[in-house]
Amino acid sequence: MPPRSEEPRRDPTGSRRGSSRGGRGADPRSGEPGVGGISDARAYTPRGRTIREGGAARSAPTGGAEQRRTPRSSRSGDPFRPALQVLDGGRAPAGRTGRREAAPGGRAGVVRTVSARGVREPFDDDEPAPRRRPGPRRPDRPAARRPSRKPRRPPKLADPRRRLRLGTLLTLTLFAAIGIRLVFLQTVDTPAYADGGLPGRPLAVVDLPAPRGAIYDRTGAPLAHSVEARYVYADPTRVKDRFATARLLSPLLGVPVSDLAEKMKPGKLPTGVPSQFEYLARGVEVGKAKQIMALDLAGIGTHRDERREVPGGDLGANLIGFVSQDMNGLEGLEAKYDDLLQGQAGRKTYEIGRGDLAAPIPGGYSQTTLPKPGSSLTLTIDRDLQFQTQRILSTRMAQTRGSVGAAVIIDVSTGDVLSQASYPTYDAADPDGSRPTDREDAATSFVVDPGSIHKAITYGAALQEGVITPDTAFPVPNTIQKGDTPFQDTHPANGRKMSIPGMLAFSSNVGTIEIADKLGRDRLIDYQKRFGLGQPTGEGMPGEASGRLLPAAEWSGSSYGSVPIGHSVDATPLQMAAAYAAIANDGTYVQPHLIKEVIGPDGKRTPGPKPVTRSVLSPANAAALRTMLEAVTTVDEGPYERATGLAAAVPGYRVAGKTGTGLRYADGKRQPGDVASFIGMAPAEHPRYVVAVFVWSPGGEGGAVSAPAFREMMGYTLRHYRVPSSATSRSPKFEVFPR
């Protein structure tokens, strides 16, 4: 097939098709009128899909033949070539033919097609012209098939996602570094930067006192606690008339005028700077401090302070102790647990103005360290029982002169010290007028020869080692010689056979020494240690004495007679009370203690240290010893055969215990008089409490005090804790001199 001419196709008249502006030329071959000219091409929109508007297309003679527009076969210099060319008749090449579809209502529309080549129209630079749909080839108009061109592929661009991720990562890293640096500056380097501009600027420093922890009894009742108060101070450089000021302050502070005037006297510090602060009074009540400030005295001021209150006055004073004006513990538990009770004071530093404007600057430098309150102590002491114990002891001790007394009450199963009283005593709220001896805790510092109360240890060791039994009896002479010292009984047996309960009831020295000879020195020393002698109990009081046991290497001939009956032995009332508590507790020693729990500033309660326990006697031997000790408060066989502890019997209860008469040494010298004591437990069939009473009297009146005082204290204790009465009808009957 010959190639198509590049010249525009012309009609038979010789004119170019579509060159007329408004004419409608007829196709001489088909007989159809012209369907468009250049004006129609100009009406073409950039998308190339506009259908000619205007008159309706004329129907072909065949009644439905399609009208086709054939694009120009080749490029030319026609300026309107990019526009749509309307074809009228002819046969379009394959792949470039279009078809005219019937319009609704029998009207036929013209379908325009665009070249398959990448011809871009001047009105549409972005979208290529769509391809023509292939139409049926007409046999009378063969045309050459133009090779199709593939659309150009756009240039391959770089993937932006990688660059976006990298940029995001770098940005986040930068912001993270800035944030970390800001946090570092705000937290770590804050003091350095904050203080950088402070030199030379006036600052005021105010101490923020931390409340001292309280001391409570076992029920939570306060024994000592701190209350808010005020201290009154003077700036001598600003006081105008110190004598007139002192006269106004004296009635409110209770301080002599001369003392106040002396404190307000101008003076200099060791550095040579004039003193601008002097205490006038501490612990002033808030109400009085307000009255002082209302006077508006030049150079006089008040500030927050703390005052220690002891509601009970002398109640437990020898245990509790007292503090200084600066809230530092000086004696007793206040001193022992000062680090725990004392809080950590805070401080506020702030910037002030100069001269007369010495006031805080709003927005100026200010730094505050909050105070941390101290922890509190809960004791095992029962306030009500402590009060009664002190009352009974003081009343009984009033019968003597220049004497010292101590009383201890222990819960045998737990080791809790329920009451611990001393005589003399003092007012812990006002300790200034007391003597040092008045402030001692006699129960832990009063070291004495225990005397006959030690015999219970000797008999307990002999029972445990099988040296004796509850039914043992043997003849007891009136005296026995050990070394160069004779030992005798105050209730002579005259060689008669005496039972073990009888020896305890009449406190036989000779019978006890003979049993100790069979037990042996080393075993006796071992049981002394097991019962807790020779070492501090660790109860919790400061300065507790350890007592002293005579080492085996230092025993002399007379020691074999003195040690078993409680001489040549040093012990405190608390140590002996704990030993009897072991007998009452079925032979198990429980360390006595005063601290029940510690209450932290946050209210958290921490139990006190767990007491040390150890087995000393078997339960059977402990029960047998308790039964034999009942003879001390029950045997009464006539005016000359009365047990030594009848005055300690408690009506309605079975009581097991032992009397004692010991000695007191001070600075290595024996003191006049003696130490009378009684330690007992009740109810004897199932002991709950142990009460120990010690009285040293230069005149020897202690024997008339200790047993009756025990009876009152034990009776109140049993009633206070509502312990059922004993079945006294079941009390054992003892035979002192069996046949």
Secondary structure by P-SEA (a helix, b strand, c coil): cccccccccccccccccccccccccccccccccccccaaaaaaccccccccccccccccccccccbbbbbcccccccccccccbbbbcccccccccbbbbccccccbbbbbbbbbcccccccccccccccccccccccccbbbbbccccccccccccccaaaaaaaaaaaaaaaaaaaaaaaaaaaccaaaaaaaccccccbbbbbbbbcbbbbbbccccccccccccbbbbbbcccccccaaaaaaaacccccccaaaaaaaacccccccccccccccccccccaaaaaaaaaacccccccccbbbbbccccccccccccccccccccccccccccccccbbbbbbbbbbbbcccccccccccbbbbbbbbbbbbbbccccaaaaaaaaaaaaaaacccccccbbbbbbcccccccccccccccccccccccccccccccccccccccccccaaaaaaaaaaaaccccccbbbbbccccccccbbbbbccccccccccaaaaaaaccaaaaaaaaaaacaaaaaaaaaaacccccccccccccccccccccccccccccccccccccbbbcaaaaaaaaaaaaaccbbbbbbcccbbbccccccccccbbbbbbcccaaaaaaaaaaacccccccccccccccccccccccbbbbbccccbbbbcccccccbbbbbcccccccccccbbbbbbbbbccccccccaaaaaaaaaaaaaaaacccccccccccccccccc
